[in-house]
Amino acid sequence: MKTENLTLKDLYFKFRDPEAMKNFANLIKKEAKNLKEPMRVMEICGGHTHTIMKYGIKQLLPENIEFIHGPGCPVCVMPKERIDHAIELAKQEGVILATLGDMIRVPGSKGSLAKVRAEGADVRPLHSTLDVLKIAKENPDKKVVFFAIGFETTTPMTAALMEKAFKEGIKNIYYHINHVLTPPPVKSIMGSGEARINTFIGPSHVSVITGAKVYQFLVNNYNTPVVVAGFEPVDVMESILMLVRQKLNNEPKIEIQYKRAATWDGNVLAQKMIDKYMDVRDTFRWRGLGDIPKSALKLRDEYSEFDAEKIFADILPKEPIDDHKLCICGKILKGLAKPTDCKAFGKACTPSSPLGSCMVSDEGACNAYYRYAR
């Protein structure tokens, strides 16, 4: 879609234009008739899942194109023991726990941050990562613990916070790093032998940082087409057409639909900033996916005096904690089940009383189905 000379308001409507959606739907239906096998598309990111559900994209496509929801929701993949870390930190005398909003309601094994906040703990939901600076300056006698979450999209903001805090000499901020990486869980899913996926929609906001090159292993190892897509409904429809054409031509490759921001190499300056302050962990336990090697980040050893995991090591839980027995979030994150396959969906498990993380987060697949497809 050409976007030259359009205002932001024009773009907003162009990317949600019903005529454009209809035209893409007709093209996809016409060309998908010639597919030799059903096209099973994993949209890695929960943001795409919500776009697909909210705008009825499933209903616009032929039956031989199926969406499989992936592990790209940072709140959904956070294991209970890490959430318990946040809860224990928030309970400590003289500690202010700051984190991004979605984490407040995610259930750990002992309730949630919302619960301990109601009981008197000082838990601060953030609109911006840099708000931590203000909190630390206003409370110089407190230890401000930033519980950092997110994929590669939000990681540069944590690095920027550290850069600014150190330059300003602010030394009462401690970092509990839970930043995770996109390629490793996808590798784990594809290498499990259970996956039915044969095409991918790559998350555009991650790719703005990492570059589209990080998905090359999907083409090299699995002959799987990948299109890096924007989050508007027209973006998704155009990306599906691009995937159909790759399948028809039998030419798997990485294409960038979201050319207005994503590139092959990504944001090199942001990558350098992350590398300055963080290193790759040997392993990280993902909710529903288990231990995945080299799949998350930690603070570099030279900043250990600000590492909340080390400073508060004595009070942090060490043992892994399984999800609620009724919750099938793990299967959903692996692309092995849909939210409606869960017996608790919409009954015992709702956004106001979630059993699992896929229902809590605004990017969770269960949340999307509950909002738009009950």
RAHUQUI-V985155 format. One record per backbone hydrogen bond with DSSP energy under -1.0 kcal/mol. CO is the residue of the C=O (numbers start at 1). NH is the residue of the N-H. Records with the same first field share a line. If there is no record, write none. Layout:
# RAHUQUI-V985155
CO=NH, NH
This chain:
# RAHUQUI-V985155
3=6
7=11
8=12
9=13
10=14
11=15
13=16
14=17
15=234
17=21
18=22
19=23
20=24
21=25
22=26
23=27
24=28
25=29
26=30
27=31
28=32
31=34
32=35
39=66
40=198, 199
41=68
42=201
43=70
44=72
45=49
46=50
47=51
48=52
49=53
50=54
51=55
52=57
62=65
64=39
66=41
68=43
72=46
73=77
75=78
77=287
79=83
80=84
81=85
82=86
83=87
84=88
85=89
86=90
87=91
89=92
92=95
94=143
96=145
97=124
98=147
99=126
100=103
101=104
104=114
111=108
112=116
113=117
114=118
115=119
116=121
117=120
121=123
122=97
124=99
128=131
129=132
130=133
131=135
132=136
133=137
134=138
139=142
143=96
144=174
145=98
146=148, 176
148=178
150=180
151=154, 155
154=158
155=159
156=160
157=161
158=162
159=163
160=164
161=165
162=166
163=167
164=168
165=170
172=144
174=146
175=308
176=148
179=297
182=186
183=187
184=188
185=189
186=190
187=191
199=42
200=227
201=44
202=229
203=207
204=208
206=210
207=211
211=214
212=215
213=216
215=218
216=220
217=221
218=222, 224
219=223
225=200
226=255
227=202
228=257, 258
229=204
232=236
233=237
234=238
235=239
236=240
237=241
238=242
239=243
240=244
241=245
242=246
243=247
244=248
245=249
246=251
253=226
255=228
257=259
258=261, 262
263=212
264=213
266=268
267=271
268=272
269=273
270=274
271=275
272=276
273=277
274=278
277=300
279=298
282=294
284=292
286=289, 290
290=286
292=284
295=181
296=281
298=279
300=303
301=304
303=306
304=307
306=175
307=310, 311
308=312
310=313
312=315
324=327
328=332
329=333
330=334
331=336
332=335
338=341
339=342
344=347, 349
349=346
356=359
357=361
358=367
361=364
364=368
365=369
366=370
367=371
368=372
369=373
